[in-house]
Amino acid sequence: MRRFSVQGRDYFALIVLSDHNDFEAMEVVEAGDGASGGTLLEFRMDDEAARLSYIRPEIDIPLLRASLEVFREEFFEPRWASGYPCPPW
């Protein structure tokens, strides 16, 4: 889990790395008072493709940009550094 802020609001990026699924995922939820809200965005990645698989209506562009940056840092950069195959970015 990674916490980040956009325009004064806090969000969590929930990272799902799984041996059981054929993909890895990251969900973005808004951080609240001791609890998180519902899913705002979901990214999925496998060896061939990276996708924005869910986006809640009326998501602001700054949140989308910040979420993409977290997704790149958490998923792509470690793969690039290790030489592991990556889908096109």
HUCORQUI-V684014 format. One record per residue. RES is the residue in one letter. PHI is phi in whole degrees, 0 to 359 (999 if undefined). Layout:
res=<RES/RES>
phi=<PHI/PHI>
//
This chain:
res=<M/R/R/F/S/V/Q/G/R/D/Y/F/A/L/I/V/L/S/D/H/N/D/F/E/A/M/E/V/V/E/A/G/D/G/A/S/G/G/T/L/L/E/F/R/M/D/D/E/A/A/R/L/S/Y/I/R/P/E/I/D/I/P/L/L/R/A/S/L/E/V/F/R/E/E/F/F/E/P/R/W/A/S/G/Y/P/C/P/P/W>
phi=<999/228/260/212/237/221/50/80/249/260/224/245/257/266/266/241/251/225/272/272/258/266/213/247/218/221/253/248/230/278/279/237/286/78/216/259/274/286/295/262/218/221/249/229/216/231/291/250/207/241/223/271/269/209/217/290/304/66/281/289/300/301/292/299/297/297/294/298/296/297/300/298/294/276/250/281/301/297/292/300/296/271/82/289/301/233/290/301/241>
//
